[in-house]
């Protein structure tokens, strides 16, 4: 298939989608075409050669020549090209035979064959310089069996607790971030995706149809733990509960009547708890204010919201365990990452949050109450 055919197909498709501003995608297409024509003209003349280059590797090659990462529109254009070249019924040869990379010294394309996948460094056949294997570099710190085991166990724990069948890459990234296994740099470098492509999480799989997403189900050990948990709970069930399950008509009012509260009583209890908590918090605040030091530090890596509304949204998503929504907030700049030990100043505080300012910064951020400690 020729480039002009691919381009025309993409343009016609974009025009038929009813997009609000198809011009954005058109410009993305023009940017990708310009990069290919300038740096990889061989693919313009013979697109079939792309069957030897994995899609993500080709994005990496284009980004290297561009000088910065591809934006989301440009990445989607590369996806469109590959979808047309290699539809599901005509999938290319397995990518695990070899991969492509660009030498950072001479900018020449090099082939990484399967037997070189696990090498930390490679030698460019053109300029003879040694450079880090770009595919292995991001996942190298996580290739130890203990690290992989920790990742798998964390995923299993989440699946057992939520009852979900599997996790997607975005959900897993947020889970590992919250468990302090991944940092934002690992997420940005697509460490998890590379681990999956190198089969470091062997029970994970990729779907055969679009959007070809990676799914991580329970491991064999996780299935055993889930089965054990499911069987042990009924064994611990009380005789009273068992009787209620066997006979739903059993009257339970005799055991719960004395503990029932009406709405008015519940509201009074909540109000009393709030007042008591406020008194305790005020006492602690008074004690802290007597200290000579006004500097605080972050106790562990944490998210920080850029506004009170973002803080409230983050709390709601966290309660819902909607990790993809939290990741989207981070990508939209509504959440920042503060590293452990970062020095901050306390601006003000509320019942569940602190408004802080990083040392040397004018931006105010919102974090949970326990995220900071006075020096």
The 8 nearest C-alpha neighbors of each residue, nearest first, counted from 0:
[[1, 46, 4, 2, 47, 5, 84, 45],
 [2, 0, 4, 3, 46, 5, 45, 44],
 [1, 3, 5, 4, 43, 6, 0, 46],
 [4, 2, 6, 5, 1, 7, 8, 0],
 [5, 3, 7, 2, 1, 6, 8, 0],
 [6, 4, 2, 8, 3, 7, 9, 1],
 [5, 7, 3, 9, 8, 4, 2, 10],
 [8, 6, 10, 4, 9, 5, 3, 11],
 [7, 9, 5, 11, 6, 10, 4, 12],
 [8, 10, 12, 6, 7, 11, 13, 5],
 [11, 9, 7, 13, 12, 8, 6, 14],
 [12, 10, 14, 8, 9, 13, 7, 15],
 [11, 13, 9, 15, 10, 14, 8, 16],
 [14, 12, 10, 16, 15, 11, 9, 21],
 [15, 13, 11, 12, 16, 10, 17, 21],
 [14, 16, 12, 13, 17, 11, 18, 10],
 [17, 15, 13, 18, 14, 12, 21, 11],
 [16, 18, 15, 19, 14, 13, 21, 20],
 [19, 17, 21, 20, 16, 13, 14, 15],
 [18, 20, 21, 17, 22, 16, 23, 14],
 [19, 21, 22, 18, 23, 24, 17, 25],
 [22, 20, 23, 18, 24, 25, 19, 13],
 [21, 23, 25, 20, 24, 26, 27, 19],
 [24, 22, 26, 21, 25, 20, 27, 72],
 [23, 25, 27, 21, 26, 22, 72, 28],
 [26, 24, 22, 28, 27, 23, 21, 29],
 [25, 27, 29, 23, 28, 24, 22, 30],
 [26, 28, 24, 73, 30, 25, 29, 72],
 [27, 29, 25, 31, 26, 30, 76, 32],
 [28, 30, 26, 32, 27, 31, 33, 25],
 [31, 29, 27, 33, 28, 32, 26, 34],
 [30, 32, 34, 28, 33, 29, 35, 27],
 [31, 33, 29, 35, 30, 34, 36, 28],
 [34, 32, 30, 36, 31, 35, 37, 29],
 [35, 33, 31, 37, 32, 36, 38, 30],
 [34, 36, 39, 32, 38, 37, 33, 40],
 [37, 35, 40, 33, 34, 39, 38, 32],
 [38, 36, 34, 35, 33, 39, 40, 32],
 [37, 39, 35, 36, 34, 40, 64, 61],
 [38, 40, 35, 41, 36, 42, 37, 34],
 [41, 39, 36, 43, 42, 35, 38, 37],
 [40, 42, 44, 39, 43, 45, 46, 48],
 [43, 41, 46, 45, 40, 44, 39, 48],
 [44, 42, 40, 41, 2, 45, 46, 36],
 [43, 45, 42, 41, 46, 40, 1, 2],
 [44, 46, 42, 47, 43, 48, 41, 1],
 [47, 45, 42, 48, 49, 43, 44, 1],
 [46, 48, 49, 45, 50, 0, 42, 84],
 [47, 49, 46, 50, 51, 45, 42, 52],
 [50, 48, 52, 51, 47, 46, 42, 53],
 [49, 51, 48, 52, 91, 47, 92, 53],
 [50, 52, 49, 48, 53, 98, 94, 97],
 [53, 51, 49, 50, 99, 98, 57, 54],
 [54, 52, 56, 55, 94, 57, 98, 51],
 [53, 55, 57, 56, 52, 58, 81, 78],
 [56, 54, 58, 57, 53, 59, 52, 60],
 [55, 57, 59, 53, 58, 54, 60, 99],
 [58, 56, 60, 54, 59, 55, 53, 61],
 [59, 57, 55, 61, 56, 60, 62, 54],
 [58, 60, 56, 62, 57, 61, 63, 55],
 [61, 59, 57, 63, 58, 62, 56, 101],
 [62, 60, 58, 64, 63, 59, 65, 57],
 [61, 63, 68, 65, 59, 64, 60, 69],
 [64, 62, 60, 66, 61, 65, 59, 67],
 [65, 63, 61, 66, 62, 60, 38, 34],
 [66, 64, 62, 63, 67, 61, 34, 68],
 [65, 67, 63, 64, 62, 68, 61, 69],
 [68, 66, 62, 65, 63, 69, 64, 70],
 [69, 67, 62, 70, 66, 65, 63, 59],
 [68, 70, 62, 73, 74, 67, 71, 58],
 [69, 71, 73, 72, 74, 68, 27, 75],
 [70, 72, 74, 73, 75, 69, 76, 27],
 [73, 71, 75, 74, 70, 27, 24, 76],
 [72, 74, 27, 76, 70, 75, 71, 69],
 [75, 73, 71, 77, 76, 72, 69, 70],
 [74, 76, 78, 72, 73, 77, 71, 79],
 [75, 77, 79, 73, 78, 74, 28, 80],
 [78, 76, 80, 74, 79, 75, 81, 73],
 [77, 79, 75, 81, 76, 80, 82, 74],
 [80, 78, 76, 82, 77, 81, 75, 83],
 [79, 81, 77, 83, 78, 82, 84, 76],
 [80, 82, 84, 78, 83, 79, 85, 77],
 [83, 81, 79, 86, 85, 80, 84, 78],
 [84, 82, 81, 80, 85, 86, 79, 5],
 [83, 85, 81, 82, 80, 86, 0, 47],
 [84, 86, 90, 89, 82, 83, 81, 91],
 [85, 87, 89, 82, 88, 83, 90, 84],
 [88, 86, 90, 89, 85, 208, 207, 209],
 [87, 89, 86, 90, 85, 91, 208, 207],
 [90, 88, 86, 85, 87, 91, 84, 92],
 [89, 91, 85, 87, 86, 88, 92, 93],
 [92, 90, 50, 85, 93, 89, 94, 51],
 [91, 93, 94, 90, 50, 51, 96, 95],
 [94, 92, 95, 96, 91, 90, 97, 51],
 [93, 95, 96, 97, 53, 92, 98, 51],
 [94, 96, 93, 97, 113, 98, 112, 92],
 [97, 95, 94, 113, 93, 112, 98, 92],
 [96, 98, 112, 113, 111, 95, 94, 110],
 [99, 97, 111, 110, 52, 112, 53, 94],
 [98, 100, 110, 109, 52, 111, 56, 108],
 [101, 99, 109, 108, 110, 102, 60, 98],
 [100, 102, 108, 106, 107, 109, 103, 60],
 [101, 103, 106, 104, 107, 105, 108, 123],
 [102, 104, 106, 105, 101, 130, 107, 63],
 [105, 103, 102, 106, 128, 126, 107, 130],
 [104, 106, 107, 102, 103, 126, 125, 101],
 [107, 105, 102, 103, 101, 104, 108, 64],
 [106, 108, 105, 102, 101, 109, 125, 103],
 [109, 107, 101, 100, 102, 106, 99, 110],
 [110, 108, 100, 99, 101, 107, 111, 102],
 [109, 111, 99, 98, 112, 100, 97, 108],
 [112, 110, 98, 97, 99, 115, 109, 113],
 [111, 113, 97, 115, 114, 110, 96, 98],
 [114, 112, 115, 116, 97, 96, 95, 111],
 [113, 115, 112, 116, 117, 111, 118, 97],
 [116, 114, 113, 118, 112, 117, 111, 121],
 [117, 115, 113, 118, 114, 112, 111, 135],
 [116, 118, 115, 119, 135, 114, 113, 132],
 [119, 117, 115, 120, 116, 132, 121, 135],
 [118, 120, 132, 131, 117, 135, 136, 121],
 [121, 119, 131, 132, 130, 118, 129, 122],
 [120, 122, 130, 129, 132, 131, 123, 118],
 [123, 121, 129, 128, 127, 124, 130, 120],
 [122, 124, 127, 125, 128, 126, 129, 102],
 [125, 123, 127, 126, 122, 109, 128, 121],
 [126, 124, 123, 127, 107, 105, 128, 109],
 [125, 127, 128, 123, 124, 105, 104, 122],
 [128, 126, 123, 124, 122, 125, 129, 121],
 [129, 127, 123, 126, 122, 130, 104, 124],
 [128, 130, 122, 121, 123, 120, 127, 131],
 [131, 129, 121, 120, 122, 132, 128, 103],
 [132, 130, 120, 133, 119, 121, 136, 129],
 [131, 133, 120, 135, 119, 134, 136, 121],
 [134, 132, 136, 135, 131, 137, 100, 130],
 [135, 133, 132, 136, 137, 193, 116, 138],
 [134, 136, 132, 138, 133, 139, 137, 119],
 [137, 135, 133, 139, 138, 132, 134, 131],
 [136, 138, 190, 135, 139, 188, 134, 133],
 [137, 139, 141, 190, 135, 136, 140, 194],
 [138, 140, 142, 136, 141, 135, 137, 119],
 [141, 139, 138, 142, 143, 137, 136, 146],
 [142, 140, 139, 138, 146, 143, 147, 144],
 [143, 141, 139, 140, 144, 138, 147, 146],
 [142, 144, 146, 145, 141, 147, 140, 139],
 [143, 145, 147, 146, 148, 142, 141, 149],
 [144, 146, 148, 143, 147, 149, 142, 141],
 [147, 145, 149, 148, 143, 141, 144, 150],
 [146, 148, 150, 144, 149, 145, 151, 141],
 [147, 149, 145, 151, 146, 150, 144, 152],
 [150, 148, 146, 152, 147, 151, 153, 145],
 [149, 151, 147, 153, 148, 152, 154, 146],
 [150, 152, 148, 154, 153, 149, 155, 147],
 [153, 151, 155, 149, 154, 150, 148, 156],
 [154, 152, 156, 150, 155, 151, 149, 157],
 [153, 155, 151, 157, 152, 156, 158, 150],
 [154, 156, 152, 158, 221, 157, 153, 217],
 [157, 155, 153, 159, 154, 158, 152, 160],
 [156, 158, 160, 154, 155, 159, 161, 153],
 [159, 157, 155, 161, 163, 162, 160, 156],
 [160, 158, 156, 162, 157, 161, 225, 155],
 [159, 161, 157, 158, 162, 156, 163, 155],
 [162, 160, 158, 163, 159, 157, 156, 164],
 [161, 163, 159, 158, 160, 164, 157, 165],
 [164, 162, 158, 161, 165, 159, 166, 160],
 [163, 165, 216, 162, 158, 166, 217, 215],
 [164, 166, 216, 215, 163, 214, 158, 167],
 [167, 165, 215, 214, 170, 171, 216, 168],
 [166, 168, 214, 170, 169, 213, 171, 215],
 [167, 169, 171, 170, 172, 213, 166, 214],
 [170, 168, 172, 171, 167, 323, 173, 326],
 [169, 171, 167, 173, 322, 172, 168, 323],
 [170, 172, 174, 168, 173, 169, 166, 167],
 [171, 173, 169, 175, 174, 170, 168, 176],
 [174, 172, 176, 170, 171, 175, 322, 177],
 [173, 175, 171, 177, 176, 172, 178, 170],
 [176, 174, 178, 180, 172, 181, 177, 173],
 [177, 175, 181, 173, 179, 178, 174, 182],
 [176, 178, 174, 179, 175, 173, 180, 181],
 [177, 179, 175, 176, 180, 174, 181, 153],
 [180, 178, 176, 177, 181, 175, 182, 300],
 [179, 181, 175, 178, 176, 182, 150, 177],
 [182, 180, 176, 175, 179, 185, 183, 186],
 [181, 183, 184, 185, 176, 186, 179, 180],
 [182, 184, 186, 185, 187, 181, 176, 336],
 [183, 185, 187, 182, 186, 188, 181, 189],
 [186, 184, 188, 182, 183, 190, 187, 181],
 [185, 187, 183, 189, 184, 188, 190, 172],
 [188, 186, 184, 189, 185, 183, 190, 182],
 [187, 189, 185, 186, 190, 184, 137, 183],
 [190, 188, 186, 192, 187, 191, 185, 193],
 [189, 191, 193, 138, 185, 188, 192, 137],
 [192, 190, 194, 193, 189, 195, 168, 172],
 [191, 193, 195, 189, 194, 190, 196, 168],
 [194, 192, 196, 190, 195, 191, 197, 189],
 [193, 195, 191, 197, 199, 192, 196, 190],
 [194, 196, 198, 192, 193, 197, 200, 199],
 [195, 197, 193, 198, 194, 192, 199, 191],
 [196, 198, 194, 195, 199, 193, 200, 116],
 [199, 197, 195, 201, 200, 196, 194, 203],
 [198, 200, 194, 197, 201, 195, 147, 142],
 [201, 199, 198, 202, 195, 203, 194, 147],
 [202, 200, 198, 203, 199, 195, 204, 218],
 [201, 203, 200, 218, 204, 215, 216, 217],
 [204, 202, 215, 201, 214, 200, 216, 195],
 [203, 205, 214, 213, 202, 206, 215, 201],
 [206, 204, 213, 212, 211, 214, 207, 203],
 [205, 207, 211, 208, 212, 213, 204, 209],
 [208, 206, 211, 205, 209, 87, 212, 210],
 [209, 207, 211, 206, 210, 87, 212, 205],
 [210, 208, 211, 207, 206, 212, 87, 82],
 [209, 211, 212, 208, 206, 207, 213, 205],
 [212, 210, 209, 206, 208, 207, 205, 213],
 [213, 211, 205, 210, 206, 214, 167, 209],
 [212, 214, 205, 204, 167, 168, 206, 211],
 [213, 215, 167, 204, 166, 203, 165, 205],
 [214, 216, 203, 165, 166, 167, 204, 213],
 [217, 215, 165, 164, 214, 203, 218, 166],
 [218, 216, 221, 155, 222, 219, 158, 215],
 [217, 219, 221, 220, 202, 222, 216, 155],
 [218, 220, 222, 221, 223, 217, 202, 224],
 [221, 219, 223, 218, 222, 224, 217, 155],
 [220, 222, 218, 224, 217, 155, 223, 219],
 [221, 223, 225, 219, 220, 224, 217, 226],
 [222, 224, 226, 220, 221, 225, 227, 219],
 [225, 223, 221, 227, 226, 222, 228, 220],
 [224, 226, 222, 228, 227, 223, 159, 221],
 [227, 225, 229, 223, 228, 224, 222, 230],
 [228, 226, 224, 230, 225, 229, 231, 223],
 [227, 229, 225, 231, 226, 230, 224, 232],
 [228, 230, 226, 227, 231, 232, 225, 233],
 [231, 229, 227, 228, 232, 233, 226, 234],
 [230, 232, 234, 228, 233, 229, 227, 235],
 [231, 233, 235, 234, 230, 229, 228, 236],
 [234, 232, 236, 235, 231, 230, 229, 237],
 [235, 233, 231, 232, 236, 230, 237, 229],
 [234, 236, 232, 233, 237, 231, 238, 230],
 [237, 235, 233, 234, 240, 232, 241, 238],
 [238, 236, 240, 239, 241, 235, 234, 233],
 [237, 239, 241, 240, 242, 236, 243, 235],
 [238, 240, 242, 237, 241, 243, 236, 244],
 [241, 239, 243, 237, 242, 238, 244, 236],
 [240, 242, 238, 244, 243, 239, 237, 245],
 [243, 241, 239, 245, 240, 244, 246, 238],
 [244, 242, 240, 246, 247, 241, 245, 249],
 [245, 243, 241, 242, 246, 247, 240, 239],
 [244, 246, 242, 243, 241, 247, 240, 248],
 [247, 245, 243, 248, 244, 249, 242, 241],
 [246, 248, 243, 249, 244, 245, 242, 250],
 [249, 247, 246, 250, 243, 251, 245, 244],
 [250, 248, 247, 246, 243, 251, 242, 245],
 [251, 249, 252, 248, 253, 247, 243, 254],
 [250, 252, 253, 254, 249, 255, 256, 243],
 [251, 253, 256, 255, 254, 250, 257, 249],
 [254, 252, 251, 256, 255, 250, 257, 258],
 [253, 255, 252, 251, 256, 257, 258, 250],
 [256, 254, 252, 258, 257, 253, 259, 251],
 [255, 257, 252, 258, 259, 253, 254, 251],
 [256, 258, 255, 259, 254, 253, 260, 252],
 [259, 257, 255, 256, 260, 254, 252, 261],
 [258, 260, 256, 257, 255, 261, 252, 264],
 [261, 259, 264, 265, 258, 262, 263, 257],
 [260, 262, 264, 263, 265, 259, 266, 258],
 [261, 263, 265, 264, 266, 260, 267, 259],
 [264, 262, 266, 265, 261, 267, 260, 268],
 [265, 263, 267, 261, 266, 262, 260, 268],
 [264, 266, 268, 262, 267, 263, 260, 269],
 [265, 267, 269, 263, 268, 264, 270, 262],
 [268, 266, 270, 264, 269, 265, 271, 263],
 [267, 269, 271, 265, 270, 266, 272, 264],
 [268, 270, 272, 266, 267, 271, 273, 265],
 [271, 269, 267, 273, 268, 272, 266, 274],
 [270, 272, 268, 274, 273, 269, 267, 275],
 [273, 271, 269, 275, 270, 274, 276, 268],
 [272, 274, 276, 270, 271, 275, 277, 269],
 [275, 273, 277, 271, 276, 272, 278, 270],
 [276, 274, 278, 272, 277, 273, 271, 279],
 [275, 277, 273, 279, 274, 278, 272, 280],
 [278, 276, 280, 274, 275, 279, 281, 273],
 [277, 279, 281, 275, 276, 280, 282, 274],
 [280, 278, 276, 282, 277, 281, 275, 283],
 [279, 281, 277, 283, 282, 278, 276, 284],
 [282, 280, 284, 278, 283, 279, 277, 285],
 [283, 281, 285, 279, 280, 284, 278, 286],
 [282, 284, 280, 286, 285, 281, 287, 279],
 [283, 285, 281, 287, 286, 282, 288, 280],
 [286, 284, 282, 288, 283, 287, 281, 289],
 [287, 285, 283, 284, 288, 289, 282, 290],
 [286, 288, 284, 289, 285, 290, 283, 373],
 [289, 287, 285, 290, 286, 284, 291, 293],
 [288, 290, 287, 286, 291, 285, 284, 292],
 [291, 289, 288, 292, 287, 286, 293, 373],
 [290, 292, 289, 293, 288, 287, 294, 374],
 [293, 291, 290, 294, 374, 373, 295, 288],
 [294, 292, 291, 344, 295, 373, 345, 290],
 [295, 293, 344, 292, 374, 343, 373, 342],
 [296, 294, 373, 343, 372, 374, 342, 344],
 [295, 297, 342, 340, 341, 371, 372, 343],
 [296, 298, 371, 340, 339, 341, 299, 370],
 [297, 299, 339, 371, 370, 296, 340, 372],
 [300, 298, 339, 297, 301, 338, 370, 340],
 [301, 299, 338, 339, 337, 336, 298, 302],
 [302, 300, 337, 336, 299, 303, 338, 370],
 [301, 303, 336, 335, 334, 337, 304, 366],
 [302, 304, 366, 335, 365, 334, 364, 336],
 [305, 303, 334, 365, 310, 306, 364, 309],
 [304, 306, 364, 333, 334, 365, 309, 303],
 [307, 305, 309, 308, 304, 310, 365, 364],
 [306, 308, 310, 309, 311, 365, 304, 305],
 [309, 307, 311, 310, 306, 312, 304, 305],
 [308, 310, 312, 306, 307, 311, 304, 313],
 [309, 311, 307, 304, 313, 308, 312, 306],
 [312, 310, 308, 314, 313, 309, 307, 315],
 [313, 311, 309, 315, 314, 310, 308, 316],
 [312, 314, 310, 316, 311, 315, 309, 317],
 [315, 313, 317, 311, 312, 316, 318, 310],
 [314, 316, 312, 318, 317, 313, 311, 319],
 [317, 315, 319, 321, 313, 318, 314, 320],
 [316, 318, 320, 314, 319, 315, 313, 321],
 [319, 317, 315, 316, 320, 314, 321, 313],
 [318, 320, 316, 321, 317, 315, 322, 314],
 [321, 319, 317, 318, 322, 316, 315, 323],
 [322, 320, 316, 319, 324, 323, 317, 325],
 [321, 323, 325, 170, 324, 173, 320, 326],
 [322, 324, 326, 325, 321, 170, 169, 327],
 [323, 325, 327, 322, 326, 321, 328, 316],
 [326, 324, 328, 322, 327, 323, 329, 313],
 [325, 327, 323, 329, 328, 324, 322, 330],
 [326, 328, 324, 330, 329, 325, 331, 323],
 [329, 327, 331, 325, 333, 326, 330, 334],
 [330, 328, 334, 326, 332, 327, 331, 333],
 [329, 331, 327, 332, 328, 326, 333, 334],
 [332, 330, 328, 329, 333, 327, 334, 326],
 [331, 333, 329, 330, 334, 328, 335, 305],
 [334, 332, 328, 305, 331, 329, 304, 309],
 [335, 333, 304, 329, 332, 303, 328, 305],
 [334, 336, 303, 302, 304, 329, 337, 332],
 [337, 335, 302, 301, 303, 338, 334, 300],
 [338, 336, 301, 300, 302, 335, 303, 339],
 [339, 337, 300, 341, 340, 336, 299, 301],
 [338, 340, 299, 300, 297, 298, 341, 337],
 [339, 341, 297, 296, 342, 298, 338, 299],
 [342, 340, 297, 296, 339, 338, 343, 337],
 [343, 341, 296, 358, 295, 340, 357, 297],
 [344, 342, 357, 358, 295, 356, 296, 294],
 [343, 345, 356, 294, 355, 295, 346, 357],
 [344, 346, 355, 347, 354, 356, 343, 353],
 [347, 345, 355, 354, 344, 356, 348, 353],
 [348, 346, 354, 345, 353, 355, 349, 352],
 [349, 347, 353, 354, 352, 350, 346, 345],
 [350, 348, 352, 351, 353, 347, 354, 368],
 [349, 351, 352, 348, 277, 368, 280, 353],
 [352, 350, 368, 349, 367, 353, 348, 369],
 [351, 353, 367, 368, 349, 366, 348, 350],
 [354, 352, 348, 366, 368, 365, 347, 355],
 [353, 355, 365, 347, 346, 364, 348, 345],
 [356, 354, 345, 346, 364, 344, 363, 353],
 [355, 357, 363, 344, 343, 362, 364, 358],
 [356, 358, 343, 360, 359, 342, 344, 355],
 [357, 359, 343, 360, 342, 356, 344, 341],
 [358, 360, 357, 361, 356, 343, 362, 342],
 [361, 359, 357, 358, 362, 356, 363, 343],
 [360, 362, 363, 356, 359, 357, 358, 364],
 [363, 361, 360, 356, 364, 357, 305, 355],
 [362, 364, 356, 355, 361, 354, 305, 365],
 [363, 365, 305, 355, 304, 354, 303, 356],
 [364, 366, 354, 304, 303, 353, 355, 310],
 [367, 365, 303, 353, 352, 368, 370, 304],
 [366, 368, 352, 370, 369, 353, 351, 365],
 [369, 367, 352, 353, 351, 370, 366, 371],
 [368, 370, 371, 367, 372, 298, 352, 366],
 [369, 371, 298, 367, 368, 297, 366, 299],
 [372, 370, 297, 296, 298, 369, 295, 368],
 [373, 371, 295, 296, 374, 298, 297, 370],
 [372, 374, 295, 294, 296, 371, 293, 292],
 [373, 295, 294, 372, 292, 296, 293, 342]]
